[in-house]
Amino acid sequence: MAPGRSFGRHYAELAIPGLSIGVVAGAMAGGLTLLAGQSTGWAAVSALALALPLGLFGGAYGTLLGPRLLGGRVSGLFRPGVFAPAGVFWLIAFPLSRLFQETAAGLVLHGEVFLSGGLGGFLAYQAMVSLGFAIGFLWLHERFMPQWLMRLTDHNPEAALLLRRYVEHAETLSRARDRRRAKTKKGAR
């Protein structure tokens, strides 16, 4: 395999956990649509129209988390365990995903698009909801990604670098927790 293709494949492998989480979250919209009493066709269109963009954005998150060599040091756009960049990412990505879903479902099912509150109101509401989605996405991603990376480290150097960043983050958290416990024990005496 050519080096360029390997590099692309390595980053595509980093996308799989986020892609999976996004697809499952989008597919759950179909189940919620059924629970709301809508038809099976409506639920299928709703699930597909949300699973597609959430999956793509989730995969993009995984690749942006991946390591890059910048100025002689390994860095990624996002760092493991940090919410703010992920929150901003989903603040944009989730409303766009919901807009795609509403547009696709409206056009397929009714031949027209109706957004409650107009475009601005719809996007503003989805932006508020997005932070809850971001918390859930990040929580799941932080649990699945390290396990996935352990499977990839033998053949994927980007996965090995990212796994090292996860391990360093976990060690930092562990040391901080140990220091807090030691302070608490000193204060209790």
KEMARKOL-459958 format. One record per residue: residue number from 0; y, x, z of N, C-alpha, C in turn. Coordinates in steps of 0.05 Angstrom, whole numbers, plus 5000, padded with zeros to 4 digits. Last residue first. Layout:
+-----+------+------+------+-------+-------+-------+------+------+------+
: pos : n.yy : n.xx : n.zz : ca.yy : ca.xx : ca.zz : c.yy : c.xx : c.zz :
+-----+------+------+------+-------+-------+-------+------+------+------+
: NUM :    Y :    X :    Z :     Y :     X :     Z :    Y :    X :    Z :
...
+-----+------+------+------+-------+-------+-------+------+------+------+
END
This chain:
+-----+------+------+------+-------+-------+-------+------+------+------+
: pos : n.yy : n.xx : n.zz : ca.yy : ca.xx : ca.zz : c.yy : c.xx : c.zz :
+-----+------+------+------+-------+-------+-------+------+------+------+
: 188 : 5299 : 4879 : 6200 :  5292 :  4894 :  6225 : 5313 : 4894 : 6245 :
: 187 : 5319 : 4855 : 6156 :  5304 :  4838 :  6175 : 5297 : 4853 : 6200 :
: 186 : 5340 : 4896 : 6125 :  5359 :  4877 :  6137 : 5345 : 4859 : 6158 :
: 185 : 5294 : 4920 : 6105 :  5312 :  4935 :  6123 : 5330 : 4917 : 6138 :
: 184 : 5274 : 4878 : 6074 :  5258 :  4887 :  6097 : 5275 : 4903 : 6116 :
: 183 : 5314 : 4874 : 6035 :  5308 :  4851 :  6052 : 5293 : 4860 : 6077 :
: 182 : 5309 : 4924 : 6010 :  5334 :  4917 :  6024 : 5329 : 4894 : 6044 :
: 181 : 5258 : 4918 : 5988 :  5262 :  4939 :  6008 : 5288 : 4933 : 6023 :
: 180 : 5268 : 4876 : 5952 :  5249 :  4872 :  5974 : 5253 : 4893 : 5996 :
: 179 : 5303 : 4902 : 5917 :  5312 :  4878 :  5932 : 5293 : 4873 : 5956 :
: 178 : 5269 : 4942 : 5897 :  5293 :  4950 :  5912 : 5303 : 4926 : 5928 :
: 177 : 5231 : 4910 : 5870 :  5222 :  4927 :  5892 : 5246 : 4935 : 5909 :
: 176 : 5264 : 4888 : 5830 :  5251 :  4870 :  5849 : 5242 : 4886 : 5874 :
: 175 : 5276 : 4935 : 5802 :  5298 :  4920 :  5814 : 5287 : 4901 : 5836 :
: 174 : 5225 : 4949 : 5783 :  5240 :  4967 :  5801 : 5262 : 4952 : 5816 :
: 173 : 5215 : 4905 : 5750 :  5198 :  4910 :  5773 : 5212 : 4928 : 5793 :
: 172 : 5254 : 4910 : 5710 :  5254 :  4886 :  5728 : 5237 : 4891 : 5753 :
: 171 : 5237 : 4958 : 5688 :  5263 :  4956 :  5700 : 5265 : 4932 : 5719 :
: 170 : 5187 : 4943 : 5668 :  5188 :  4963 :  5689 : 5215 : 4963 : 5703 :
: 169 : 5202 : 4906 : 5629 :  5186 :  4897 :  5652 : 5187 : 4917 : 5675 :
: 168 : 5229 : 4941 : 5594 :  5244 :  4919 :  5607 : 5228 : 4909 : 5631 :
: 167 : 5187 : 4974 : 5578 :  5210 :  4986 :  5593 : 5226 : 4964 : 5607 :
: 166 : 5156 : 4936 : 5552 :  5145 :  4949 :  5575 : 5168 : 4961 : 5592 :
: 165 : 5190 : 4922 : 5509 :  5182 :  4902 :  5528 : 5172 : 4914 : 5554 :
: 164 : 5193 : 4972 : 5484 :  5217 :  4961 :  5495 : 5211 : 4939 : 5515 :
: 163 : 5140 : 4977 : 5468 :  5150 :  4996 :  5487 : 5176 : 4986 : 5499 :
: 162 : 5139 : 4936 : 5430 :  5123 :  4934 :  5454 : 5132 : 4953 : 5476 :
: 161 : 5171 : 4960 : 5392 :  5181 :  4936 :  5405 : 5165 : 4931 : 5431 :
: 160 : 5138 : 5003 : 5376 :  5165 :  5008 :  5387 : 5175 : 4984 : 5403 :
: 159 : 5094 : 4974 : 5356 :  5091 :  4993 :  5378 : 5117 : 4999 : 5391 :
: 158 : 5118 : 4946 : 5314 :  5106 :  4931 :  5336 : 5103 : 4949 : 5361 :
: 157 : 5130 : 4989 : 5281 :  5152 :  4973 :  5291 : 5142 : 4956 : 5315 :
: 156 : 5078 : 5007 : 5266 :  5095 :  5024 :  5284 : 5119 : 5009 : 5295 :
: 155 : 5019 : 4978 : 5263 :  5047 :  4971 :  5258 : 5065 : 4987 : 5277 :
: 154 : 4966 : 4988 : 5276 :  4974 :  4992 :  5248 : 5003 : 4986 : 5243 :
: 153 : 4963 : 4984 : 5332 :  4946 :  5003 :  5318 : 4955 : 5008 : 5290 :
: 152 : 4995 : 4941 : 5349 :  5005 :  4968 :  5353 : 4988 : 4989 : 5338 :
: 151 : 4980 : 4887 : 5346 :  4990 :  4900 :  5322 : 4995 : 4930 : 5325 :
: 150 : 4964 : 4869 : 5395 :  4945 :  4867 :  5374 : 4953 : 4883 : 5349 :
: 149 : 5011 : 4874 : 5424 :  4988 :  4890 :  5432 : 4966 : 4890 : 5410 :
: 148 : 5042 : 4833 : 5402 :  5048 :  4861 :  5395 : 5025 : 4880 : 5402 :
: 147 : 5020 : 4788 : 5426 :  5018 :  4792 :  5397 : 5022 : 4821 : 5390 :
: 146 : 5037 : 4796 : 5478 :  5008 :  4794 :  5473 : 5003 : 4799 : 5443 :
: 145 : 5094 : 4795 : 5471 :  5080 :  4819 :  5480 : 5050 : 4819 : 5474 :
: 144 : 5101 : 4740 : 5450 :  5106 :  4764 :  5434 : 5092 : 4789 : 5445 :
: 143 : 5090 : 4699 : 5489 :  5071 :  4704 :  5466 : 5076 : 4731 : 5453 :
: 142 : 5131 : 4701 : 5526 :  5103 :  4701 :  5536 : 5084 : 4708 : 5513 :
: 141 : 5178 : 4700 : 5498 :  5174 :  4722 :  5517 : 5146 : 4723 : 5527 :
: 140 : 5171 : 4651 : 5472 :  5171 :  4675 :  5457 : 5166 : 4699 : 5475 :
: 139 : 5178 : 4614 : 5514 :  5152 :  4616 :  5501 : 5150 : 4643 : 5486 :
: 138 : 5232 : 4626 : 5528 :  5211 :  4627 :  5548 : 5183 : 4630 : 5535 :
: 137 : 5257 : 4615 : 5479 :  5257 :  4643 :  5490 : 5235 : 4646 : 5511 :
: 136 : 5249 : 4560 : 5474 :  5240 :  4578 :  5454 : 5237 : 4606 : 5465 :
: 135 : 5275 : 4540 : 5521 :  5246 :  4536 :  5517 : 5235 : 4555 : 5497 :
: 134 : 5328 : 4558 : 5510 :  5314 :  4566 :  5535 : 5284 : 4563 : 5532 :
: 133 : 5338 : 4532 : 5461 :  5338 :  4561 :  5463 : 5324 : 4571 : 5488 :
: 132 : 5338 : 4478 : 5476 :  5318 :  4488 :  5458 : 5315 : 4519 : 5460 :
: 131 : 5384 : 4480 : 5508 :  5359 :  4473 :  5520 : 5335 : 4482 : 5503 :
: 130 : 5420 : 4492 : 5468 :  5416 :  4511 :  5490 : 5391 : 4505 : 5505 :
: 129 : 5422 : 4448 : 5434 :  5409 :  4473 :  5425 : 5404 : 4493 : 5448 :
: 128 : 5452 : 4407 : 5453 :  5423 :  4406 :  5457 : 5409 : 4432 : 5451 :
: 127 : 5502 : 4424 : 5434 :  5497 :  4422 :  5463 : 5467 : 4422 : 5469 :
: 126 : 5492 : 4422 : 5379 :  5499 :  4448 :  5391 : 5495 : 4447 : 5421 :
: 125 : 5486 : 4368 : 5372 :  5463 :  4385 :  5368 : 5468 : 4413 : 5380 :
: 124 : 5539 : 4351 : 5381 :  5518 :  4342 :  5399 : 5494 : 4361 : 5396 :
: 123 : 5564 : 4377 : 5337 :  5572 :  4383 :  5364 : 5551 : 4375 : 5384 :
: 122 : 5539 : 4352 : 5293 :  5535 :  4381 :  5298 : 5543 : 4389 : 5326 :
: 121 : 5558 : 4299 : 5301 :  5529 :  4305 :  5300 : 5524 : 4335 : 5306 :
: 120 : 5613 : 4305 : 5297 :  5601 :  4295 :  5322 : 5571 : 4302 : 5323 :
: 119 : 5617 : 4324 : 5243 :  5627 :  4340 :  5266 : 5614 : 4331 : 5292 :
: 118 : 5593 : 4282 : 5213 :  5583 :  4309 :  5212 : 5591 : 4325 : 5236 :
: 117 : 5587 : 4221 : 5252 :  5598 :  4237 :  5230 : 5587 : 4266 : 5232 :
: 116 : 5560 : 4192 : 5289 :  5583 :  4207 :  5298 : 5596 : 4224 : 5276 :
: 115 : 5500 : 4198 : 5256 :  5515 :  4184 :  5276 : 5537 : 4202 : 5287 :
: 114 : 5494 : 4205 : 5188 :  5495 :  4221 :  5213 : 5512 : 4206 : 5233 :
: 113 : 5456 : 4188 : 5135 :  5473 :  4176 :  5155 : 5472 : 4194 : 5180 :
: 112 : 5443 : 4193 : 5067 :  5444 :  4207 :  5093 : 5464 : 4193 : 5111 :
: 111 : 5396 : 4158 : 5024 :  5423 :  4165 :  5033 : 5421 : 4179 : 5060 :
: 110 : 5344 : 4144 : 5015 :  5361 :  4150 :  4992 : 5389 : 4157 : 4999 :
: 109 : 5309 : 4136 : 5055 :  5329 :  4115 :  5050 : 5346 : 4120 : 5025 :
: 108 : 5271 : 4178 : 5057 :  5264 :  4151 :  5066 : 5283 : 4129 : 5058 :
: 107 : 5296 : 4223 : 5033 :  5268 :  4215 :  5026 : 5263 : 4186 : 5033 :
: 106 : 5347 : 4224 : 5058 :  5344 :  4222 :  5029 : 5317 : 4213 : 5020 :
: 105 : 5334 : 4227 : 5113 :  5350 :  4205 :  5102 : 5347 : 4202 : 5072 :
: 104 : 5304 : 4274 : 5115 :  5291 :  4249 :  5122 : 5307 : 4225 : 5111 :
: 103 : 5343 : 4312 : 5098 :  5318 :  4308 :  5083 : 5305 : 4281 : 5089 :
: 102 : 5383 : 4304 : 5138 :  5389 :  4301 :  5110 : 5364 : 4296 : 5094 :
: 101 : 5355 : 4314 : 5185 :  5368 :  4288 :  5181 : 5374 : 4283 : 5152 :
: 100 : 5339 : 4368 : 5175 :  5320 :  4347 :  5181 : 5332 : 4319 : 5175 :
:  99 : 5388 : 4394 : 5169 :  5368 :  4394 :  5147 : 5349 : 4371 : 5151 :
:  98 : 5408 : 4385 : 5220 :  5422 :  4375 :  5197 : 5404 : 4374 : 5173 :
:  97 : 5371 : 4414 : 5251 :  5372 :  4385 :  5254 : 5387 : 4372 : 5231 :
:  96 : 5384 : 4466 : 5232 :  5357 :  4455 :  5229 : 5357 : 4425 : 5231 :
:  95 : 5436 : 4470 : 5250 :  5431 :  4471 :  5221 : 5403 : 4460 : 5215 :
:  94 : 5428 : 4467 : 5306 :  5443 :  4446 :  5292 : 5438 : 4446 : 5262 :
:  93 : 5397 : 4517 : 5311 :  5386 :  4490 :  5317 : 5402 : 4468 : 5304 :
:  92 : 5430 : 4560 : 5295 :  5406 :  4554 :  5280 : 5396 : 4526 : 5286 :
:  91 : 5473 : 4563 : 5332 :  5478 :  4560 :  5303 : 5454 : 4549 : 5289 :
:  90 : 5448 : 4567 : 5379 :  5472 :  4550 :  5378 : 5479 : 4545 : 5349 :
:  89 : 5410 : 4606 : 5370 :  5402 :  4579 :  5368 : 5425 : 4559 : 5369 :
:  88 : 5445 : 4651 : 5376 :  5429 :  4648 :  5352 : 5421 : 4619 : 5349 :
:  87 : 5463 : 4644 : 5429 :  5483 :  4642 :  5406 : 5468 : 4637 : 5380 :
:  86 : 5415 : 4651 : 5456 :  5429 :  4626 :  5458 : 5449 : 4622 : 5436 :
:  85 : 5403 : 4704 : 5442 :  5385 :  4683 :  5433 : 5399 : 4656 : 5435 :
:  84 : 5446 : 4730 : 5469 :  5444 :  4731 :  5440 : 5426 : 4710 : 5428 :
:  83 : 5433 : 4711 : 5525 :  5458 :  4705 :  5511 : 5456 : 4708 : 5480 :
:  82 : 5383 : 4729 : 5547 :  5386 :  4702 :  5537 : 5411 : 4699 : 5519 :
:  81 : 5336 : 4780 : 5545 :  5365 :  4774 :  5546 : 5370 : 4747 : 5532 :
:  80 : 5283 : 4794 : 5539 :  5292 :  4785 :  5565 : 5322 : 4779 : 5567 :
:  79 : 5291 : 4844 : 5489 :  5273 :  4827 :  5505 : 5286 : 4819 : 5531 :
:  78 : 5350 : 4838 : 5448 :  5333 :  4854 :  5467 : 5315 : 4835 : 5482 :
:  77 : 5370 : 4836 : 5379 :  5365 :  4823 :  5404 : 5348 : 4842 : 5422 :
:  76 : 5375 : 4876 : 5342 :  5398 :  4859 :  5345 : 5395 : 4844 : 5372 :
:  75 : 5351 : 4939 : 5369 :  5348 :  4914 :  5354 : 5372 : 4896 : 5358 :
:  74 : 5340 : 5009 : 5367 :  5355 :  4986 :  5376 : 5347 : 4962 : 5359 :
:  73 : 5331 : 5076 : 5380 :  5318 :  5051 :  5372 : 5333 : 5028 : 5384 :
:  72 : 5378 : 5125 : 5357 :  5363 :  5111 :  5378 : 5353 : 5085 : 5368 :
:  71 : 5405 : 5147 : 5314 :  5386 :  5164 :  5328 : 5372 : 5150 : 5351 :
:  70 : 5435 : 5104 : 5294 :  5449 :  5126 :  5307 : 5430 : 5144 : 5323 :
:  69 : 5382 : 5063 : 5297 :  5411 :  5062 :  5294 : 5423 : 5086 : 5309 :
:  68 : 5325 : 5037 : 5275 :  5335 :  5063 :  5283 : 5365 : 5063 : 5276 :
:  67 : 5301 : 4977 : 5303 :  5314 :  4991 :  5280 : 5325 : 5017 : 5291 :
:  66 : 5252 : 4929 : 5324 :  5268 :  4954 :  5327 : 5279 : 4964 : 5301 :
:  65 : 5261 : 4857 : 5325 :  5247 :  4882 :  5318 : 5265 : 4907 : 5319 :
:  64 : 5292 : 4815 : 5330 :  5284 :  4828 :  5355 : 5272 : 4855 : 5349 :
:  63 : 5292 : 4798 : 5278 :  5317 :  4809 :  5289 : 5313 : 4823 : 5316 :
:  62 : 5241 : 4778 : 5274 :  5248 :  4802 :  5259 : 5273 : 4814 : 5269 :
:  61 : 5245 : 4734 : 5309 :  5226 :  4755 :  5314 : 5232 : 4780 : 5299 :
:  60 : 5285 : 4703 : 5283 :  5290 :  4714 :  5310 : 5271 : 4737 : 5316 :
:  59 : 5257 : 4689 : 5237 :  5280 :  4706 :  5235 : 5286 : 4719 : 5262 :
:  58 : 5220 : 4653 : 5260 :  5211 :  4678 :  5248 : 5233 : 4698 : 5245 :
:  57 : 5257 : 4613 : 5274 :  5241 :  4626 :  5294 : 5230 : 4652 : 5284 :
:  56 : 5276 : 4598 : 5223 :  5294 :  4610 :  5242 : 5279 : 4624 : 5265 :
:  55 : 5227 : 4577 : 5202 :  5241 :  4599 :  5189 : 5260 : 4613 : 5208 :
:  54 : 5216 : 4536 : 5240 :  5197 :  4558 :  5235 : 5211 : 4582 : 5223 :
:  53 : 5260 : 4504 : 5233 :  5256 :  4516 :  5259 : 5236 : 4539 : 5257 :
:  52 : 5254 : 4488 : 5178 :  5276 :  4505 :  5186 : 5272 : 4518 : 5214 :
:  51 : 5200 : 4461 : 5183 :  5207 :  4482 :  5163 : 5230 : 4499 : 5172 :
:  50 : 5202 : 4423 : 5223 :  5184 :  4446 :  5226 : 5192 : 4468 : 5207 :
:  49 : 5235 : 4383 : 5202 :  5245 :  4400 :  5225 : 5228 : 4425 : 5229 :
:  48 : 5206 : 4362 : 5160 :  5234 :  4369 :  5155 : 5246 : 4385 : 5179 :
:  47 : 5158 : 4349 : 5184 :  5159 :  4370 :  5164 : 5187 : 4380 : 5160 :
:  46 : 5173 : 4308 : 5219 :  5160 :  4332 :  5229 : 5163 : 4355 : 5209 :
:  45 : 5196 : 4270 : 5184 :  5212 :  4281 :  5205 : 5200 : 4307 : 5215 :
:  44 : 5152 : 4258 : 5152 :  5176 :  4270 :  5140 : 5193 : 4283 : 5161 :
:  43 : 5118 : 4236 : 5192 :  5109 :  4259 :  5176 : 5133 : 4273 : 5163 :
:  42 : 5148 : 4192 : 5210 :  5141 :  4214 :  5229 : 5133 : 4239 : 5214 :
:  41 : 5150 : 4161 : 5164 :  5175 :  4171 :  5176 : 5169 : 4195 : 5194 :
:  40 : 5096 : 4150 : 5160 :  5110 :  4164 :  5139 : 5136 : 4176 : 5149 :
:  39 : 5087 : 4119 : 5206 :  5073 :  4145 :  5203 : 5087 : 4162 : 5182 :
:  38 : 5148 : 4090 : 5232 :  5124 :  4090 :  5216 : 5112 : 4118 : 5214 :
:  37 : 5169 : 4088 : 5302 :  5174 :  4090 :  5273 : 5147 : 4092 : 5258 :
:  36 : 5166 : 4088 : 5357 :  5159 :  4064 :  5343 : 5164 : 4064 : 5313 :
:  35 : 5172 : 4133 : 5386 :  5196 :  4116 :  5385 : 5191 : 4091 : 5368 :
:  34 : 5124 : 4158 : 5376 :  5128 :  4145 :  5403 : 5152 : 4127 : 5403 :
:  33 : 5137 : 4178 : 5325 :  5116 :  4157 :  5328 : 5119 : 4142 : 5355 :
:  32 : 5174 : 4216 : 5341 :  5182 :  4194 :  5323 : 5162 : 4171 : 5324 :
:  31 : 5143 : 4250 : 5370 :  5164 :  4235 :  5384 : 5174 : 4212 : 5367 :
:  30 : 5111 : 4270 : 5329 :  5099 :  4255 :  5351 : 5120 : 4239 : 5366 :
:  29 : 5151 : 4297 : 5299 :  5136 :  4275 :  5287 : 5123 : 4258 : 5308 :
:  28 : 5167 : 4336 : 5334 :  5186 :  4315 :  5327 : 5172 : 4291 : 5314 :
:  27 : 5127 : 4372 : 5333 :  5128 :  4353 :  5356 : 5148 : 4331 : 5351 :
:  26 : 5140 : 4403 : 5290 :  5119 :  4383 :  5286 : 5118 : 4363 : 5309 :
:  25 : 5178 : 4436 : 5314 :  5186 :  4417 :  5293 : 5166 : 4395 : 5289 :
:  24 : 5145 : 4465 : 5349 :  5167 :  4449 :  5360 : 5176 : 4428 : 5339 :
:  23 : 5112 : 4490 : 5311 :  5100 :  4471 :  5331 : 5122 : 4453 : 5342 :
:  22 : 5150 : 4521 : 5284 :  5134 :  4501 :  5269 : 5123 : 4481 : 5289 :
:  21 : 5169 : 4554 : 5326 :  5187 :  4537 :  5311 : 5172 : 4514 : 5297 :
:  20 : 5123 : 4583 : 5340 :  5136 :  4566 :  5360 : 5154 : 4546 : 5346 :
:  19 : 5112 : 4609 : 5291 :  5093 :  4590 :  5302 : 5106 : 4571 : 5322 :
:  18 : 5157 : 4642 : 5287 :  5151 :  4623 :  5266 : 5133 : 4601 : 5277 :
:  17 : 5150 : 4674 : 5332 :  5174 :  4656 :  5330 : 5169 : 4635 : 5309 :
:  16 : 5101 : 4701 : 5318 :  5104 :  4685 :  5342 : 5127 : 4665 : 5341 :
:  15 : 5115 : 4725 : 5265 :  5094 :  4705 :  5268 : 5097 : 4689 : 5294 :
:  14 : 5149 : 4768 : 5257 :  5160 :  4741 :  5255 : 5140 : 4719 : 5264 :
:  13 : 5121 : 4814 : 5257 :  5137 :  4809 :  5280 : 5148 : 4780 : 5281 :
:  12 : 5100 : 4811 : 5206 :  5082 :  4807 :  5228 : 5097 : 4802 : 5254 :
:  11 : 5145 : 4824 : 5177 :  5134 :  4797 :  5174 : 5115 : 4791 : 5197 :
:  10 : 5149 : 4878 : 5190 :  5169 :  4859 :  5201 : 5160 : 4830 : 5198 :
:   9 : 5104 : 4897 : 5162 :  5107 :  4902 :  5191 : 5127 : 4882 : 5203 :
:   8 : 5116 : 4884 : 5110 :  5094 :  4871 :  5123 : 5096 : 4873 : 5153 :
:   7 : 5158 : 4919 : 5101 :  5163 :  4890 :  5099 : 5141 : 4875 : 5113 :
:   6 : 5130 : 4968 : 5106 :  5153 :  4962 :  5124 : 5158 : 4932 : 5124 :
:   5 : 5094 : 4963 : 5065 :  5084 :  4965 :  5092 : 5106 : 4957 : 5111 :
:   4 : 5127 : 4964 : 5021 :  5112 :  4940 :  5026 : 5102 : 4940 : 5054 :
:   3 : 5146 : 5017 : 5024 :  5165 :  4994 :  5026 : 5151 : 4968 : 5033 :
:   2 : 5098 : 5047 : 5016 :  5113 :  5048 :  5042 : 5132 : 5024 : 5045 :
:   1 : 5044 : 5011 : 4984 :  5069 :  5026 :  4982 : 5084 : 5025 : 5009 :
:   0 : 4976 : 5017 : 5000 :  5000 :  5000 :  5000 : 5025 : 5018 : 5000 :
+-----+------+------+------+-------+-------+-------+------+------+------+
END
